[in-house]
């Protein structure tokens, strides 16, 4: 800690924190940047552990050295992990390491850590956020498991009335820095103002003015982008400049009359009011962003070239984080490159996770046929290199079976998965999780064939087996429950489905799982399917606000719930509002990507549908016809998205007056949808309902509007 600190004002949680600081405990302070986490942790440590040995690992590489010290030290010590995220990763702090730090040496030790609230959310909140993607589970991400072992204490950024009163005492107001900060206590926390957070943000905003410090502002934004991609290591000066250049160009480039690189770096590393600087120098020629700015800077779409530069620096762990970040912004080329990098991860489970997500990305970006080609090639290569019975080969085959059934032919996908059952059993204990996933895939695929009642006992059994599996990630158990809930809904037991999903939201077993908000979304979708639109709309609003706050208005995590909210409002009697919202969603999505992929087709298809519902079937039919052709070019003639567009176009052509054409087209499309994706596929169900409606119109000579 710096020598010239203002006097410490005790916080409401000071007593609670000090009571926790005893050997054998892992205490984690969570709060917003500049809430004062490090200071209160330091002061509490002085109060309860003064004179104990202090062990401070130097980042992720120092974790093992810290373990060595705790095994030999003769006195209980404090292991200090300020900014805990810096110590996490495949080579960093694991649950076993934590247990060893607490109990592994001659004495018990205290682990004291801090974590920004946004980092806590990243480690325990929703992963990804692309519209219309299938759910996935990040297995073996050690960070979440580490957090479960901690006693968490929340520290608010804003000060309570009691804390403000404490700060007014003469012992504190004698310090001019505290006197000045108290003038702004209604707007900012005391620690926030003392760290110059608001002033730094204002300086950064002003720096973008023409002829001011735009290159310096771009350097700061580049360092913030790296931290948002979970690259917490200091960036070398040359890399920082490479990342900053496309950020500068995004804001105007040479039109801003940027200063020299040297002048930019000098400005960015100069402290404001002798406290903090926007860029923090670390080590030799390395820089990180000041924590406050990571949360405070606008969450705009990242330039693709900036992500390319960061990927060149990223480790395999960081590549996974970068891939998820890029995919949420529909930066598909960058996500593709990052997932391919992650295939070289040293951990088997993370390689399997990368493969699943790479295939998912290719399907969304280039179509299901391309995803199948990728996985077929991967199976062939691994079979040749490792042998047909190797778990890596079986992983690839399982992914191929999943994507074959998901996007090509559900029955062929089931056949491939069934052929995997015995080879996975033959692997013994090493393949038990893959075997459970394979069985889950078969059951869900059979459900799309209309066999939900037959597979419900199997899905319920899988919930029990996942819960009993010692090494299972909690998210796997959660996802098995979500699958079972979906099955109940498709069986007509929607009240049971909704009640189960509501209980999941409060289940302490999943308090920190990464798919917690995915469960909230599933709950909202179940309410929507049950035509409880007002309740669903409220949940989608909540998800949209959370997504925009954490990621930005144009990010998939914000657009996906907004997209679904539009449909709820349309069903509640305001199709014009649904059209307005969907136009905004399409516009925002196109600020991040202009390529025609599944996401773009999906969004525009829904917009066309509500255009028809709002009273303009001719425009809906025409736009869907054009969209189907664009989808066929980009994704393939038999892609699910293409067939769905053709089916919706036929429906609205009938609504516009050409009922015979609509019936003819739907009669042609329905068997292909049922054959490829199963009779319970949502588009197959919609097409069947539409065809029945228009046949009734013909039979009873009803007008199209009916």
C-alpha positions in Angstrom: 0.0 0.0 0.0 1.2 3.6 -0.7 2.6 5.4 2.3 0.5 8.5 2.0 -3.0 7.0 2.2 -6.0 8.9 3.6 -7.1 7.7 7.0 -9.3 4.6 6.7 -13.0 5.0 7.4 -14.6 1.8 8.7 -17.3 0.3 6.5 -20.5 -1.4 7.5 -18.9 -4.8 6.7 -15.7 -4.2 8.6 -16.7 -6.2 11.7 -18.0 -9.1 9.6 -14.9 -9.2 7.5 -12.5 -9.1 10.5 -14.4 -12.0 12.2 -13.8 -14.1 9.1 -10.1 -13.6 9.0 -8.9 -16.7 10.7 -6.7 -19.6 9.5 -8.3 -22.2 7.4 -10.8 -19.9 5.7 -11.0 -18.5 2.1 -12.6 -15.0 2.2 -13.5 -13.2 -1.0 -14.5 -9.6 -1.2 -16.8 -8.8 -4.2 -17.7 -5.3 -5.3 -17.6 -2.8 -8.1 -14.3 -1.3 -9.2 -13.1 1.4 -6.7 -15.6 0.3 -4.1 -12.7 0.1 -1.7 -12.2 -3.7 -1.7 -8.4 -3.7 -1.5 -8.2 -1.0 1.2 -10.7 -2.7 3.5 -9.1 -6.1 3.0 -5.7 -4.6 3.9 -7.0 -2.7 7.0 -8.9 -5.8 8.2 -5.8 -7.9 7.7 -3.8 -5.5 9.8 -6.4 -5.6 12.5 -6.6 -9.4 12.7 -3.4 -10.8 11.2 -0.8 -8.2 11.8 2.6 -9.8 12.0 1.6 -13.0 10.1 3.7 -13.9 7.1 2.2 -12.4 3.9 2.4 -14.5 0.7 1.6 -12.6 -2.5 1.8 -14.7 -5.7 3.0 -12.8 -8.8 0.1 -13.6 -11.0 -0.9 -17.0 -12.3 2.7 -18.2 -12.5 3.2 -17.6 -8.8 0.5 -20.0 -7.6 2.7 -23.0 -7.3 5.4 -21.0 -5.6 2.9 -19.8 -3.0 1.9 -23.5 -2.4 5.5 -24.4 -1.8 5.9 -21.6 0.8 2.7 -22.6 2.7 4.1 -26.1 3.1 7.2 -25.0 4.8 6.3 -21.8 6.8 6.1 -22.3 10.5 3.3 -19.8 11.3 -0.1 -19.4 9.9 0.1 -16.9 7.0 -2.1 -14.8 4.7 -2.2 -15.6 1.0 -3.1 -12.3 -0.6 -5.0 -12.6 -4.0 -5.9 -9.1 -5.0 -7.9 -9.2 -8.3 -8.6 -13.0 -8.0 -9.2 -13.3 -11.8 -5.5 -12.9 -12.4 -4.8 -16.2 -10.7 -7.4 -18.3 -12.5 -7.1 -20.5 -15.6 -6.0 -24.0 -16.5 -2.5 -23.4 -15.1 -3.7 -21.3 -12.2 -5.6 -21.6 -9.0 -7.8 -24.7 -8.8 -10.1 -26.0 -6.0 -7.3 -28.5 -5.0 -4.9 -25.6 -4.8 -7.2 -23.7 -2.5 -7.6 -26.7 -0.2 -3.8 -27.0 -0.1 -3.3 -23.3 0.6 -5.8 -23.6 3.5 -4.7 -26.9 5.0 -1.8 -28.3 3.1 1.2 -27.3 5.2 2.3 -27.5 8.8 -0.3 -24.9 9.7 -3.7 -23.7 8.5 -3.5 -20.5 6.4 -5.9 -17.7 5.5 -6.7 -16.9 1.8 -7.9 -13.3 1.3 -9.0 -12.3 -2.1 -10.8 -9.5 -4.0 -12.8 -9.6 -7.2 -14.6 -7.0 -9.2 -18.3 -7.6 -9.5 -18.2 -7.7 -13.3 -15.5 -10.4 -13.2 -17.6 -12.3 -10.7 -20.5 -12.1 -13.2 -18.2 -13.3 -16.1 -17.1 -16.3 -14.1 -20.6 -17.2 -12.8 -23.0 -15.6 -15.3 -24.2 -16.4 -18.8 -21.8 -17.5 -21.4 -22.1 -16.2 -24.9 -25.4 -14.7 -26.1 -25.8 -15.1 -29.8 -29.5 -15.0 -30.9 -31.0 -18.4 -31.7 -27.9 -20.5 -30.7 -28.3 -23.9 -29.0 -27.3 -24.0 -25.4 -23.8 -25.2 -24.4 -22.0 -25.9 -21.2 -18.5 -24.9 -20.4 -17.1 -27.9 -18.6 -14.2 -27.8 -16.2 -13.8 -24.0 -16.0 -12.0 -24.0 -12.7 -12.8 -20.4 -11.8 -16.4 -21.1 -10.9 -15.4 -24.1 -8.8 -12.9 -21.9 -6.9 -15.5 -19.3 -6.1 -17.7 -21.9 -4.6 -15.1 -22.6 -1.9 -15.0 -18.9 -0.8 -16.9 -17.1 1.9 -18.2 -14.2 -0.1 -18.7 -10.7 1.3 -20.3 -8.0 -0.8 -18.9 -4.4 -0.6 -21.2 -1.7 -2.0 -19.7 1.2 -4.0 -22.2 3.7 -2.6 -21.8 4.5 1.0 -24.6 4.0 3.6 -25.9 6.8 5.8 -23.9 5.3 8.7 -20.7 5.2 6.7 -21.2 8.8 5.6 -21.7 9.9 9.2 -18.5 8.1 10.2 -16.6 9.9 7.5 -17.7 13.3 8.8 -15.8 12.8 12.1 -12.9 15.3 12.7 -10.3 12.6 12.5 -11.2 12.0 8.8 -12.2 15.5 7.7 -8.8 16.8 8.8 -7.5 15.2 5.6 -8.2 17.6 2.7 -8.7 14.7 0.3 -11.6 13.3 2.3 -13.1 16.8 2.8 -13.1 17.2 -1.0 -14.5 13.7 -1.6 -17.4 14.3 0.8 -18.7 17.1 -1.4 -19.6 14.5 -4.0 -20.7 11.7 -1.7 -24.3 11.7 -3.0 -23.0 10.8 -6.5 -19.8 8.8 -5.8 -18.5 6.4 -3.2 -15.7 7.9 -1.1 -13.2 5.3 -2.3 -14.4 5.8 -5.9 -13.7 9.6 -5.8 -10.4 9.3 -4.0 -9.2 6.9 -6.7 -10.1 9.6 -9.3 -12.4 7.2 -11.1 -15.0 9.7 -12.3 -12.3 12.2 -13.2 -10.5 9.6 -15.3 -13.6 8.7 -17.1 -14.2 12.4 -17.9 -10.6 12.8 -19.1 -11.0 9.8 -21.4 -14.2 11.2 -22.9 -12.7 14.6 -23.5 -9.6 13.0 -25.0 -11.5 12.0 -28.1 -12.0 15.6 -29.2 -10.3 16.6 -32.5 -6.7 17.5 -31.8 -6.8 16.5 -28.2 -5.6 13.0 -27.1 -7.5 10.6 -29.4 -4.6 8.1 -29.8 -4.2 8.1 -26.0 -7.9 7.5 -25.6 -7.6 4.6 -28.1 -4.7 3.1 -26.1 -6.9 3.1 -23.0 -9.9 1.6 -24.9 -7.6 -1.1 -26.2 -6.4 -2.0 -22.7 -10.0 -2.1 -21.6 -11.0 -4.3 -24.5 -8.3 -6.8 -23.5 -9.6 -7.0 -19.9 -13.2 -7.5 -21.2 -11.8 -10.4 -23.2 -10.4 -11.8 -19.9 -6.8 -11.1 -20.9 -5.6 -9.8 -17.6 -1.9 -9.9 -18.3 -0.1 -6.6 -19.0 0.0 -5.8 -22.7 3.4 -5.1 -24.3 3.6 -1.6 -25.7 3.8 -2.8 -29.3 0.7 -5.0 -29.0 -1.2 -2.2 -27.2 -0.5 0.0 -30.2 -1.7 -2.7 -32.6 -5.0 -3.1 -30.8 -5.5 0.6 -30.4 -5.1 1.4 -34.1 -8.4 -0.1 -35.3 -10.1 1.4 -32.2 -8.8 4.8 -33.3 -10.0 4.2 -36.9 -13.4 3.2 -35.6 -13.7 6.6 -33.9 -12.6 8.7 -36.9 -8.9 7.9 -37.5 -6.9 10.7 -39.0 -9.9 13.1 -39.0 -9.3 13.4 -35.2 -5.7 14.6 -35.8 -4.2 12.1 -33.4 -1.1 12.9 -31.4 2.2 11.0 -31.6 2.5 7.5 -30.1 4.9 8.8 -27.5 2.7 11.7 -26.5 -0.3 9.3 -26.3 1.4 6.9 -24.0 2.7 9.8 -21.8 -0.9 11.1 -21.4 -2.4 7.7 -20.7 0.1 6.9 -18.0 0.0 10.3 -16.2 -1.9 10.2 -12.9 -4.9 12.4 -12.5 -4.7 14.5 -9.2 -1.6 12.4 -8.3 -3.7 9.3 -7.8 -4.5 6.9 -10.7 -3.7 7.0 -14.4 -5.9 5.5 -17.2 -3.2 3.0 -18.1 -1.2 1.4 -15.3 2.4 0.5 -16.1 3.3 -3.1 -15.0 6.7 -4.7 -15.3 8.9 -3.9 -18.2 7.0 -2.2 -21.0 3.6 -3.7 -20.0 0.3 -1.9 -19.4 -3.2 -2.7 -18.0 -6.3 -0.6 -17.8 -7.3 1.1 -14.6 -10.0 -1.1 -13.1 -12.7 1.7 -12.9 -12.6 2.2 -16.6 -13.2 -1.4 -17.4 -16.7 -1.1 -16.1 -17.3 2.6 -16.9 -16.3 2.8 -20.6 -19.1 2.5 -23.2 -19.6 -1.1 -24.3 -19.4 -0.7 -28.1 -18.9 -3.3 -30.7 -15.2 -4.2 -30.9 -13.2 -3.7 -34.2 -12.5 -7.1 -35.7 -8.8 -6.1 -36.3 -8.4 -5.4 -32.6 -9.6 -8.9 -31.7 -7.2 -10.3 -34.3 -4.3 -8.6 -32.6 -5.4 -9.8 -29.1 -5.8 -13.3 -30.4 -2.1 -13.3 -31.5 -1.2 -12.7 -27.8 -3.8 -15.0 -26.1 -3.2 -18.2 -24.4 -5.5 -21.2 -25.0 -7.5 -20.3 -21.9 -7.8 -16.7 -23.1 -8.7 -17.8 -26.6 -11.8 -19.5 -25.2 -12.8 -16.3 -23.5 -12.0 -14.2 -26.6 -14.1 -16.6 -28.8 -17.1 -16.3 -26.5 -16.7 -12.5 -26.5 -16.3 -12.3 -30.3 -19.3 -14.6 -30.9 -21.5 -12.5 -28.7 -20.7 -9.6 -31.0 -21.2 -11.7 -34.2 -17.5 -11.3 -35.0 -17.6 -14.8 -36.5 -14.2 -14.9 -38.2 -12.4 -13.9 -35.0 -14.5 -16.4 -33.0 -13.7 -19.1 -35.5 -9.9 -18.4 -35.2 -10.1 -18.3 -31.4 -12.0 -21.6 -31.2 -9.4 -23.2 -33.5 -6.7 -22.0 -31.2 -8.5 -23.4 -28.2 -8.4 -26.9 -29.8 -4.8 -27.0 -28.7 -5.7 -26.5 -25.0 -3.8 -28.9 -22.8 -7.0 -30.0 -20.9 -9.2 -32.6 -22.6 -12.5 -31.2 -21.4 -11.7 -27.8 -22.7 -10.7 -29.1 -26.0 -14.0 -30.9 -26.2 -15.8 -27.7 -25.3 -13.9 -25.8 -28.0 -14.8 -28.4 -30.6 -18.5 -28.3 -29.7 -18.5 -24.5 -29.9 -16.5 -24.4 -33.1 -19.0 -26.6 -34.8 -21.9 -24.5 -33.4 -20.2 -21.4 -34.7 -19.7 -22.8 -38.2 -23.3 -23.9 -38.3 -24.6 -20.4 -37.4 -22.1 -18.7 -39.6 -21.8 -21.0 -42.7 -24.6 -23.5 -42.3 -25.2 -27.0 -41.0 -23.6 -28.7 -44.0 -20.3 -26.8 -43.3 -20.4 -27.8 -39.7 -20.9 -31.5 -40.6 -18.0 -31.3 -43.0 -15.8 -29.8 -40.3 -16.7 -32.5 -37.8 -16.4 -35.3 -40.4 -12.9 -34.1 -41.2 -12.1 -34.0 -37.5 -13.3 -37.5 -36.9 -11.3 -38.8 -39.8 -8.1 -37.0 -38.7 -8.4 -38.2 -35.0 -9.2 -41.7 -36.0 -6.1 -41.9 -38.1 -3.9 -40.2 -35.5 -5.3 -41.5 -32.3 -7.3 -44.6 -33.2 -11.1 -45.2 -33.2 -11.4 -45.9 -29.5 -9.6 -42.8 -28.2 -11.7 -40.5 -26.1 -10.7 -37.5 -28.4 -12.0 -39.4 -31.4 -15.2 -40.3 -29.6 -15.7 -36.6 -28.6 -15.6 -35.7 -32.3 -18.0 -38.4 -33.2 -20.4 -37.3 -30.5 -20.2 -33.7 -31.7 -20.8 -35.0 -35.3 -23.9 -37.0 -34.2 -25.3 -34.0 -32.4 -24.9 -31.6 -35.3 -26.1 -34.1 -37.8 -29.3 -34.5 -35.8 -29.6 -30.9 -35.0 -29.3 -29.5 -38.5 -29.2 -32.3 -41.2 -31.3 -35.4 -40.4 -32.5 -36.2 -36.9 -32.8 -40.0 -37.5 -29.2 -40.2 -38.8 -28.0 -38.2 -35.8 -29.8 -40.8 -33.5 -28.2 -43.7 -35.4 -24.7 -42.2 -35.1 -25.2 -41.5 -31.3 -26.5 -45.1 -30.7 -23.4 -46.5 -32.4 -21.3 -44.6 -29.9 -22.9 -46.1 -26.8 -20.8 -49.2 -26.6 -17.4 -47.6 -27.5 -18.1 -45.0 -24.7 -18.9 -47.8 -22.3 -15.7 -49.5 -23.2 -13.7 -46.4 -22.1 -14.6 -47.2 -18.5 -14.7 -44.3 -16.0 -12.9 -41.9 -18.3 -15.9 -41.6 -20.7 -18.7 -41.6 -18.2 -19.6 -37.9 -18.8 -19.5 -38.4 -22.6 -21.8 -41.4 -22.2 -24.3 -39.4 -20.3 -24.2 -36.6 -22.9 -24.7 -39.2 -25.6 -27.7 -40.7 -23.9 -29.1 -37.2 -23.5 -28.6 -36.4 -27.1 -30.5 -39.6 -28.1 -33.4 -38.9 -25.8 -33.8 -35.3 -26.9 -33.6 -36.3 -30.6 -36.2 -39.0 -30.1 -38.4 -36.3 -28.5 -38.3 -34.3 -31.7 -39.7 -37.4 -33.4 -42.7 -37.1 -31.1 -41.6 -39.6 -28.5 -41.5 -37.3 -25.5 -43.6 -39.6 -23.2 -41.3 -42.5 -24.0 -38.0 -40.7 -23.2 -39.2 -38.7 -20.1 -38.2 -41.5 -17.7 -34.7 -41.6 -19.3 -34.3 -37.8 -19.0 -35.4 -37.9 -15.4 -32.9 -40.7 -14.7 -30.1 -38.7 -16.3 -30.8 -35.8 -13.9 -30.1 -38.2 -11.0 -26.9 -39.6 -12.6 -25.5 -36.2 -13.3 -26.1 -35.1 -9.7 -24.4 -38.2 -8.5 -21.3 -37.9 -10.7 -18.5 -36.6 -8.4 -16.6 -34.8 -11.1 -19.6 -33.3 -12.9 -19.8 -29.5 -13.3 -22.9 -28.1 -11.7 -23.9 -26.7 -15.0 -24.1 -30.2 -16.5 -26.6 -31.1 -13.8 -28.5 -27.9 -14.3 -28.7 -28.5 -18.1 -30.0 -32.0 -17.5 -32.8 -30.6 -15.4 -33.6 -28.0 -18.1 -33.8 -30.8 -20.7 -36.2 -32.7 -18.5 -38.3 -29.6 -18.0 -38.5 -29.0 -21.7 -39.7 -32.6 -22.2 -42.5 -32.0 -19.6 -43.6 -29.0 -21.5 -43.7 -30.9 -24.8 -45.8 -33.6 -23.1 -48.4 -30.9 -22.2 -47.3 -30.7 -18.6 -46.5 -27.1 -18.9 -47.4 -26.2 -15.3 -44.9 -28.7 -14.1 -42.3 -27.4 -16.5 -42.7 -23.8 -15.4 -42.8 -24.7 -11.7 -39.6 -26.7 -12.1 -37.8 -23.9 -13.9 -38.9 -21.4 -11.3 -37.5 -23.5 -8.5 -34.2 -23.8 -10.4 -33.7 -20.1 -10.3 -33.6 -20.2 -6.5 -31.8 -23.6 -6.1 -28.6 -23.0 -4.0 -26.8 -25.8 -5.9 -26.7 -23.5 -9.0 -26.1 -20.2 -7.3 -22.8 -19.7 -9.2 -23.3 -21.7 -12.4 -22.5 -20.1 -15.6 -25.9 -21.0 -17.1 -28.0 -19.4 -14.4 -29.4 -16.7 -16.6 -29.9 -19.3 -19.3 -32.3 -21.0 -16.9 -34.1 -17.6 -16.5 -34.4 -17.5 -20.3 -35.7 -21.0 -20.4 -38.3 -20.0 -17.9 -39.3 -17.1 -20.0 -39.6 -19.3 -23.1 -41.7 -21.8 -21.3 -44.1 -19.0 -20.2 -44.2 -17.8 -23.8 -45.0 -21.3 -25.1 -47.8 -21.5 -22.5 -49.2 -18.2 -23.8 -48.5 -16.5 -20.5 -47.1 -13.5 -22.4 -47.2 -10.8 -19.7 -45.1 -12.9 -17.3 -42.7 -13.9 -20.1 -42.4 -10.3 -21.3 -41.3 -9.2 -17.8 -38.6 -11.8 -17.7 -37.3 -10.9 -21.1 -37.2 -7.2 -20.1 -35.1 -8.2 -17.1 -32.7 -10.3 -19.3 -32.4 -7.4 -21.8 -31.6 -4.9 -19.2 -29.0 -7.2 -17.7 -27.5 -8.0 -21.1 -27.2 -4.4 -22.1 -25.7 -3.4 -18.8 -23.0 -6.1 -18.9 -22.2 -6.3 -22.6 -23.8 -3.4 -24.6 -27.0 -2.7 -26.5 -25.9 -4.5 -29.7 -24.5 -7.6 -28.0 -26.3 -10.9 -28.4 -27.1 -11.1 -24.7 -29.2 -7.9 -25.0 -30.6 -8.6 -28.5 -31.9 -12.1 -27.9 -34.3 -11.2 -25.0 -35.4 -8.0 -26.9 -36.2 -10.2 -29.9 -38.4 -12.5 -27.8 -40.0 -9.5 -26.0 -41.2 -8.3 -29.3 -43.2 -11.5 -30.0 -44.7 -11.3 -26.5 -45.9 -7.8 -27.1 -47.3 -8.8 -30.5 -49.3 -11.6 -28.9 -50.5 -9.2 -26.3 -52.2 -7.2 -29.0 -49.6 -4.8 -30.3 -48.1 -6.2 -33.5 -47.0 -2.7 -34.6 -44.8 -2.5 -31.5 -43.4 -5.9 -32.2 -42.4 -4.7 -35.7 -40.8 -1.5 -34.3 -38.7 -3.5 -31.8 -37.7 -6.1 -34.3 -36.5 -3.4 -36.8 -34.4 -2.0 -34.0 -33.0 -5.5 -33.3 -32.1 -6.0 -36.9 -30.5 -2.5 -37.1 -28.4 -3.1 -34.0 -27.3 -6.5 -35.1 -26.2 -5.2 -38.5 -23.9 -2.7 -36.7 -21.8 -5.8 -35.8 -22.2 -8.0 -38.9 -23.5 -7.7 -42.4 -23.0 -11.3 -43.3 -26.0 -13.5 -44.0 -26.0 -16.3 -41.5 -28.5 -18.1 -39.3 -28.7 -15.2 -36.8 -29.5 -12.7 -39.5 -32.0 -14.9 -41.2 -33.7 -15.8 -37.9 -34.1 -12.1 -37.0 -35.4 -11.0 -40.4 -37.8 -14.0 -40.6 -39.4 -13.0 -37.3 -39.6 -9.3 -38.5 -41.4 -10.5 -41.6 -43.8 -12.6 -39.6 -44.9 -9.7 -37.5 -45.1 -7.5 -40.5 -47.7 -9.8 -41.8 -49.4 -10.0 -38.4 -49.5 -6.2 -38.4 -51.7 -6.3 -41.5 -49.2 -6.3 -44.4 -49.2 -10.0 -45.7 -48.0 -8.9 -49.2 -44.8 -7.3 -47.9 -44.3 -10.2 -45.5 -44.6 -12.8 -48.3 -42.3 -10.8 -50.7 -39.6 -10.2 -48.1 -39.6 -13.8 -46.9 -39.3 -15.0 -50.5 -36.2 -12.8 -50.9 -34.8 -13.9 -47.5 -35.3 -17.6 -48.5 -33.1 -17.1 -51.6 -30.4 -15.3 -49.6 -30.5 -18.1 -47.0 -30.2 -20.7 -49.7 -27.1 -19.0 -51.1 -25.4 -18.6 -47.8 -26.5 -21.7 -45.9 -27.8 -24.2 -48.4 -31.0 -25.3 -50.1 -32.0 -27.7 -47.3 -30.8 -25.7 -44.3 -33.4 -25.4 -41.5 -33.4 -21.6 -41.9 -34.0 -21.8 -45.6 -36.9 -24.2 -45.3 -38.4 -22.1 -42.5 -38.3 -19.0 -44.6 -40.0 -20.8 -47.5 -42.7 -22.2 -45.2 -43.4 -18.7 -43.7 -43.4 -17.2 -47.2 -46.0 -19.7 -48.3 -48.2 -18.9 -45.3 -48.1 -15.2 -46.0 -48.6 -15.7 -49.7 -51.8 -17.5 -48.8 -52.8 -14.7 -46.4 -52.2 -12.2 -49.2 -54.8 -14.1 -51.4 -52.9 -16.9 -53.2 -54.2 -19.7 -51.0 -53.7 -22.5 -53.7 -50.0 -21.6 -54.0 -49.6 -21.5 -50.2 -51.1 -24.9 -49.8 -49.0 -26.4 -52.7 -45.7 -25.0 -51.2 -46.6 -26.1 -47.7 -47.6 -29.6 -48.9 -44.2 -29.8 -50.5 -42.2 -28.5 -47.6 -43.8 -30.2 -44.6 -42.5 -33.8 -45.4 -39.0 -32.5 -45.7 -39.1 -30.6 -42.4 -40.6 -33.7 -40.6 -38.1 -36.0 -42.2 -35.0 -33.9 -41.5 -35.9 -32.4 -38.2 -38.7 -34.5 -36.8 -42.5 -33.9 -36.6 -42.1 -32.0 -33.2 -39.6 -29.5 -34.6 -41.1 -26.0 -34.1 -41.0 -25.2 -37.8 -42.6 -28.5 -38.7 -45.4 -27.8 -36.1 -45.9 -24.3 -37.5 -46.0 -25.5 -41.1 -48.5 -28.3 -40.2 -50.7 -25.8 -38.4 -50.6 -23.4 -41.3 -51.4 -26.1 -43.9 -54.4 -27.2 -41.9 -55.6 -23.7 -41.6 -55.5 -23.0 -45.3 -57.0 -26.3 -46.2 -59.9 -25.4 -43.9 -60.3 -22.1 -45.7 -60.5 -23.8 -49.0 -62.9 -26.5 -47.7 -65.3 -23.9 -46.3 -64.7 -21.2 -48.8 -63.4 -18.8 -46.1 -61.6 -15.5 -47.1 -57.8 -15.5 -46.5 -58.0 -12.9 -43.7 -59.8 -15.5 -41.6 
